[in-house]
Amino acid sequence: MVEVLESHLLALRPEPDSIVDEVRALVDAAESDHGMHRAEELAAQASMSLRSLRRLFTEYVGIGPKWVVSRNRDTTRDVPADRLARLGCGAAGARQRGWTSSAVPLPATRVSSRVAS
């Protein structure tokens, strides 16, 4: 079964995507430039708008450029990439489930009614 699938996939052989090399270079630049603190700086270095850079990173990296740049300056620099990917997936899942609404401050009347229950 594996051989059949492997031969089918090898027959498809997609053309190499030149954008992958460009994105890899941007990620390397963000990780090696310890003076870079904002995604806007990476966008300027790439000669594109921040929105275009976000779209590019979302499609090819799976996370936004802000995460890549912040990984450079935060303590997560020592965290393996697979762990960061799981963290990003968890954050996306929380966003989809609406858990982020719990971070919004509630009016005092709603807080007191929750505490009383």
Protein Blocks (a to p, Z undefined) as FASTA:
>chain_A
ZZmmmmmmmmnopaddfklmmmmmmmmmmmmmmmbcbfklmmmmnopafklmmmmmmmmn
opafklmmmmmmmmklmpcfklmmmmmmmmmmmmmnopmmmmpccdfklmmmmmmZZ
